[in-house]
Amino acid sequence: MADYGTFATEPIFGLPLQELWFGLVFFILAMFLFLDGFDFGVGALFATREDEEERETLLAAIGPFWDGNEVWLVVFGGALFAAFPPVYANLFSRHYLLMFAILGALILRGLAPEMYEQRHDEAWQTWWGRSFVVGSVTAPFFLGVFAAHWLLGIEALVSLPGVVVGLAVVALTVVAGIGFIGLKTRGALRDDIVGYGPKALAAYLALVVVTLGYLVAVRPDLGVLAPVPLALVVVSLVAAAVYLVALRRDQYTLAFAAVPVLVFAFVALVAVLMFPMADPAVGLTVSDAIISILPLNIMSIASALLLPLVFAYFGILYSSFSGPVEAGESYS
């Protein structure tokens, strides 16, 4: 039998791998919510457009990106399964209907624009246009419900905090979509959609305040008023102010840059409130749920090598399709 020495008994380089992998799982979730979030937001904003050319512009804006952005959800599931298999098993068995709802919404969101482009009669495009909106709204909603239930250990299919957080995530994706459209479009379409920014941001902040108030009143054990959660709230408020000011000054790059700050602060807040629990519903801590040291070390090395390649791919993708959508461009 091979003797792996300290490599099998101690974390590589003495790093706190348990905490790092817990953070990495939520980082990947935040990457999905940010990147696919603006796709969802554009899909929701699709409902506000009646002009065919404007609808084609919105579809063309996200066309090169949305399928690549969904990769982060697959990576999230893979990382959770690889590092915390008991948590993966518990969550996906306990919330299997919610998982099917998320997947169904993602399938509808992906299928709808493809079908929308196949025929150009009014009834066909009305049906698939509505399907695109429904998929784009329900996917982040169900994802928010999942996050709330994971944090609070709720086993029911539907709950009041789950609904509130789900709506907050939908509002956040609309905020992201508006920021993205500010970068990718011009003229009257951009001006009109950017006008929804303050309302979407106000809805998101109001729903977050309601959620935090609920947690303070009902779950004081989570420590919402501790320094780190409060710091994340302050960061979110600063990012929200930057977003608003940038939109009013037509500084769309700065407005969009505020979006990942909002998203990562939201996901980080969930992670901070949950830690050191990995599955609060069954009292499973991070140290209880993590795999053994040897495979954890191997995975850590592999991740350190592969993640830069993933970021390089997305850098090339987004640089290749940078700039506003030009007149006449379409989804297909």
C-alpha positions as CSV (number, residue, x, y, z in Angstrom):
1,M,0.0,0.0,0.0
2,A,1.3,3.4,-0.9
3,D,2.4,5.7,1.9
4,Y,1.3,9.2,1.2
5,G,2.7,10.5,4.4
6,T,1.5,13.9,5.6
7,F,-0.3,14.5,2.2
8,A,-2.9,12.0,3.4
9,T,-3.2,13.3,7.0
10,E,-2.6,17.1,6.8
11,P,-4.0,19.8,4.6
12,I,-1.6,20.9,1.8
13,F,0.6,23.8,2.9
14,G,-1.3,23.9,6.2
15,L,-4.2,25.7,4.5
16,P,-7.7,25.7,6.2
17,L,-9.1,23.6,3.4
18,Q,-12.5,23.0,5.1
19,E,-13.3,26.7,5.3
20,L,-11.8,27.4,1.9
21,W,-13.9,24.8,0.2
22,F,-17.0,26.0,2.0
23,G,-16.2,29.5,0.7
24,L,-15.4,28.1,-2.8
25,V,-18.8,26.4,-3.0
26,F,-20.6,29.7,-2.3
27,F,-18.2,31.6,-4.6
28,I,-19.2,29.4,-7.4
29,L,-22.9,29.9,-6.6
30,A,-22.3,33.7,-6.6
31,M,-20.6,33.4,-10.0
32,F,-23.7,31.7,-11.4
33,L,-26.1,34.2,-9.8
34,F,-24.0,37.1,-11.2
35,L,-23.4,35.8,-14.7
36,D,-26.6,34.0,-15.4
37,G,-28.4,36.6,-13.2
38,F,-28.2,39.3,-15.9
39,D,-29.5,36.8,-18.4
40,F,-32.5,36.2,-16.1
41,G,-32.9,39.9,-15.7
42,V,-32.9,40.5,-19.5
43,G,-35.5,37.7,-19.8
44,A,-37.7,39.4,-17.2
45,L,-37.3,42.8,-19.0
46,F,-38.3,41.1,-22.2
47,A,-41.9,41.3,-20.9
48,T,-41.8,45.1,-21.1
49,R,-41.1,45.1,-24.9
50,E,-43.7,45.0,-27.6
51,D,-41.6,46.1,-30.5
52,E,-40.2,43.2,-32.4
53,E,-36.8,44.9,-33.1
54,E,-36.4,45.7,-29.5
55,R,-37.1,42.1,-28.5
56,E,-34.5,40.9,-31.0
57,T,-32.0,43.3,-29.6
58,L,-32.5,41.9,-26.1
59,L,-32.2,38.3,-27.3
60,A,-29.0,39.2,-29.3
61,A,-27.5,40.9,-26.2
62,I,-27.5,37.6,-24.2
63,G,-27.3,35.1,-27.1
64,P,-23.5,34.5,-26.9
65,F,-23.4,34.2,-23.1
66,W,-26.3,32.5,-21.4
67,D,-25.5,28.8,-22.1
68,G,-21.9,29.4,-21.0
69,N,-23.0,31.1,-17.9
70,E,-25.1,28.1,-16.8
71,V,-21.9,26.1,-16.5
72,W,-21.4,27.7,-13.1
73,L,-24.5,25.9,-11.8
74,V,-23.1,22.6,-12.9
75,V,-19.8,23.5,-11.3
76,F,-21.7,24.4,-8.1
77,G,-23.4,21.0,-7.9
78,G,-20.2,19.2,-8.7
79,A,-18.2,21.1,-6.1
80,L,-20.8,20.5,-3.4
81,F,-21.0,16.8,-4.3
82,A,-17.2,16.4,-4.4
83,A,-16.4,18.3,-1.1
84,F,-19.5,17.9,1.0
85,P,-21.3,14.7,-0.3
86,P,-23.6,14.4,2.8
87,V,-24.8,17.9,2.2
88,Y,-25.4,17.2,-1.4
89,A,-27.3,14.1,-0.7
90,N,-29.4,15.7,2.0
91,L,-30.3,18.9,0.1
92,F,-31.1,17.2,-3.2
93,S,-33.2,14.5,-1.6
94,R,-35.0,16.8,0.8
95,H,-35.6,19.4,-1.9
96,Y,-35.9,17.3,-5.0
97,L,-39.1,18.9,-6.2
98,L,-37.5,22.3,-5.9
99,M,-34.5,21.0,-7.8
100,F,-36.8,19.8,-10.6
101,A,-38.5,23.2,-10.6
102,I,-35.2,25.0,-11.0
103,L,-34.1,22.6,-13.8
104,G,-37.5,22.9,-15.5
105,A,-37.3,26.7,-15.4
106,L,-33.8,26.7,-16.8
107,I,-34.9,24.3,-19.6
108,L,-37.8,26.6,-20.5
109,R,-35.6,29.7,-20.4
110,G,-33.1,28.0,-22.8
111,L,-35.6,26.5,-25.1
112,A,-37.9,29.5,-25.5
113,P,-35.6,31.9,-27.4
114,E,-34.6,29.0,-29.7
115,M,-38.3,28.3,-30.5
116,Y,-39.1,32.0,-30.7
117,E,-36.7,32.4,-33.6
118,Q,-38.1,29.4,-35.6
119,R,-41.3,31.0,-36.8
120,H,-42.4,34.5,-37.2
121,D,-46.2,34.4,-36.8
122,E,-47.7,36.3,-33.9
123,A,-49.3,33.5,-31.9
124,W,-46.1,31.4,-32.0
125,Q,-43.9,34.2,-30.9
126,T,-46.3,35.4,-28.2
127,W,-46.4,31.9,-26.7
128,W,-42.6,31.4,-26.7
129,G,-42.0,35.0,-25.7
130,R,-44.1,34.5,-22.6
131,S,-42.4,31.2,-21.9
132,F,-39.0,33.0,-22.1
133,V,-40.2,35.5,-19.4
134,V,-41.7,32.7,-17.2
135,G,-38.5,30.7,-17.3
136,S,-36.3,33.8,-16.7
137,V,-38.4,34.8,-13.6
138,T,-39.1,31.4,-12.0
139,A,-35.5,30.1,-12.2
140,P,-34.0,32.8,-9.9
141,F,-37.2,32.7,-7.7
142,F,-36.8,29.0,-7.1
143,L,-33.1,29.4,-6.6
144,G,-33.8,32.0,-3.9
145,V,-36.3,29.7,-2.2
146,F,-33.6,27.0,-2.2
147,A,-31.0,29.3,-0.6
148,A,-33.5,30.4,2.1
149,H,-34.5,26.8,2.9
150,W,-30.9,25.7,3.0
151,L,-29.9,28.5,5.4
152,L,-32.9,28.1,7.7
153,G,-33.1,24.3,7.5
154,I,-36.7,24.5,6.2
155,E,-37.9,21.1,4.8
156,A,-41.2,22.3,3.4
157,L,-41.7,22.9,-0.3
158,V,-43.0,26.5,0.3
159,S,-42.4,28.9,3.1
160,L,-42.8,32.6,3.8
161,P,-39.1,33.4,4.1
162,G,-38.4,31.3,1.0
163,V,-40.9,33.3,-1.0
164,V,-39.5,36.6,0.2
165,V,-35.9,35.6,-0.6
166,G,-37.0,34.2,-3.9
167,L,-38.6,37.5,-4.8
168,A,-35.4,39.3,-3.7
169,V,-33.3,37.2,-6.0
170,V,-35.7,37.9,-8.9
171,A,-35.4,41.7,-8.2
172,L,-31.6,41.3,-8.0
173,T,-31.4,39.7,-11.4
174,V,-33.5,42.5,-12.8
175,V,-31.1,45.0,-11.4
176,A,-28.3,43.0,-13.0
177,G,-30.1,42.8,-16.3
178,I,-30.7,46.5,-16.4
179,G,-27.0,47.1,-15.8
180,F,-26.1,44.7,-18.6
181,I,-28.6,46.3,-21.0
182,G,-27.0,49.7,-20.2
183,L,-23.8,48.3,-21.7
184,K,-25.1,46.3,-24.6
185,T,-27.8,48.6,-26.1
186,R,-28.1,52.2,-27.2
187,G,-30.8,54.9,-27.8
188,A,-34.4,54.8,-26.7
189,L,-34.4,51.1,-25.7
190,R,-31.5,51.7,-23.3
191,D,-33.0,54.9,-21.9
192,D,-36.4,53.2,-21.3
193,I,-35.0,50.1,-19.6
194,V,-32.5,52.0,-17.5
195,G,-35.5,53.8,-16.1
196,Y,-36.6,50.6,-14.3
197,G,-33.3,50.5,-12.4
198,P,-34.3,52.6,-9.3
199,K,-37.5,50.6,-8.9
200,A,-35.9,47.2,-9.2
201,L,-33.1,48.2,-6.8
202,A,-35.7,49.6,-4.3
203,A,-37.6,46.3,-4.5
204,Y,-34.5,44.3,-3.9
205,L,-33.4,46.4,-0.9
206,A,-36.9,46.4,0.6
207,L,-37.1,42.6,0.4
208,V,-33.7,42.2,1.9
209,V,-34.7,44.5,4.8
210,V,-37.8,42.4,5.4
211,T,-35.7,39.2,5.3
212,L,-33.2,40.6,7.8
213,G,-35.9,41.8,10.1
214,Y,-37.5,38.4,10.1
215,L,-34.1,36.8,10.9
216,V,-33.5,39.2,13.7
217,A,-36.9,38.6,15.2
218,V,-37.3,34.8,14.6
219,R,-33.7,33.5,14.3
220,P,-31.5,35.6,16.5
221,D,-29.1,32.6,16.8
222,L,-27.9,33.3,13.3
223,G,-26.2,36.5,14.4
224,V,-27.5,38.9,11.8
225,L,-26.3,41.8,13.9
226,A,-22.8,40.6,14.2
227,P,-20.0,42.7,12.7
228,V,-19.4,40.7,9.5
229,P,-23.1,40.5,8.4
230,L,-23.6,44.2,9.2
231,A,-20.4,44.9,7.1
232,L,-21.9,43.0,4.2
233,V,-25.1,45.0,4.5
234,V,-23.1,48.3,4.4
235,V,-21.2,47.1,1.4
236,S,-24.5,46.3,-0.3
237,L,-25.8,49.8,0.5
238,V,-22.7,51.4,-0.9
239,A,-22.9,49.3,-4.1
240,A,-26.6,50.2,-4.4
241,A,-25.7,53.9,-4.2
242,V,-23.0,53.6,-6.8
243,Y,-25.4,51.8,-9.1
244,L,-28.0,54.5,-8.8
245,V,-25.6,57.4,-9.3
246,A,-24.0,55.7,-12.2
247,L,-27.3,55.1,-14.0
248,R,-28.3,58.7,-13.5
249,R,-25.0,59.9,-15.0
250,D,-25.1,57.4,-17.9
251,Q,-22.0,55.7,-16.6
252,Y,-23.1,52.2,-17.5
253,T,-19.8,50.4,-17.0
254,L,-19.7,51.6,-13.4
255,A,-23.3,50.7,-12.9
256,F,-22.7,47.2,-14.1
257,A,-19.5,46.9,-12.0
258,A,-21.7,47.5,-8.9
259,V,-23.8,44.4,-9.8
260,P,-21.3,41.7,-8.8
261,V,-20.7,43.6,-5.5
262,L,-24.4,43.3,-4.7
263,V,-24.6,39.7,-5.8
264,F,-21.5,38.5,-3.9
265,A,-22.5,40.4,-0.8
266,F,-25.9,38.7,-0.9
267,V,-24.4,35.2,-1.3
268,A,-21.6,35.9,1.2
269,L,-24.3,36.9,3.8
270,V,-26.0,33.6,3.4
271,A,-22.7,31.8,3.8
272,V,-21.6,33.8,6.8
273,L,-24.9,33.3,8.6
274,M,-24.8,29.6,7.9
275,F,-21.2,28.9,8.9
276,P,-20.1,26.7,10.7
277,M,-23.1,24.6,9.7
278,A,-23.1,23.0,6.2
279,D,-26.6,21.6,6.5
280,P,-28.5,23.3,9.4
281,A,-31.6,21.1,8.9
282,V,-29.8,18.1,10.3
283,G,-27.1,19.9,12.4
284,L,-24.3,18.9,10.0
285,T,-21.2,21.1,10.4
286,V,-18.6,21.9,7.8
287,S,-16.0,19.7,9.6
288,D,-18.5,16.8,9.8
289,A,-19.5,17.0,6.1
290,I,-16.1,17.5,4.5
291,I,-14.4,14.6,2.8
292,S,-11.1,13.1,4.1
293,I,-7.8,14.9,3.8
294,L,-6.2,13.0,0.9
295,P,-9.0,13.5,-1.7
296,L,-9.4,17.0,-0.4
297,N,-5.8,17.8,-1.1
298,I,-6.0,16.3,-4.6
299,M,-9.1,18.3,-5.4
300,S,-7.6,21.5,-4.1
301,I,-4.6,21.1,-6.4
302,A,-6.8,20.2,-9.4
303,S,-9.0,23.2,-8.7
304,A,-6.0,25.6,-8.4
305,L,-5.0,24.4,-11.9
306,L,-8.4,24.3,-13.6
307,L,-10.1,27.5,-12.3
308,P,-7.7,29.9,-14.0
309,L,-8.5,28.1,-17.3
310,V,-12.2,28.6,-16.7
311,F,-11.7,32.3,-16.0
312,A,-9.5,32.6,-19.1
313,Y,-12.3,31.0,-21.2
314,F,-14.9,33.5,-19.9
315,G,-12.5,36.4,-20.3
316,I,-12.0,35.4,-24.0
317,L,-15.8,34.9,-24.4
318,Y,-16.8,38.3,-23.0
319,S,-14.0,40.2,-24.8
320,S,-15.0,38.6,-28.1
321,F,-18.6,39.8,-27.8
322,S,-17.9,43.1,-26.0
323,G,-19.6,46.3,-27.1
324,P,-23.2,47.2,-27.8
325,V,-25.5,45.1,-30.0
326,E,-25.5,46.6,-33.5
327,A,-28.6,47.3,-35.6
328,G,-29.8,44.2,-37.4
329,E,-28.1,41.7,-35.0
330,S,-30.4,38.9,-33.8
331,Y,-30.3,36.0,-31.4
332,S,-29.7,33.5,-34.1
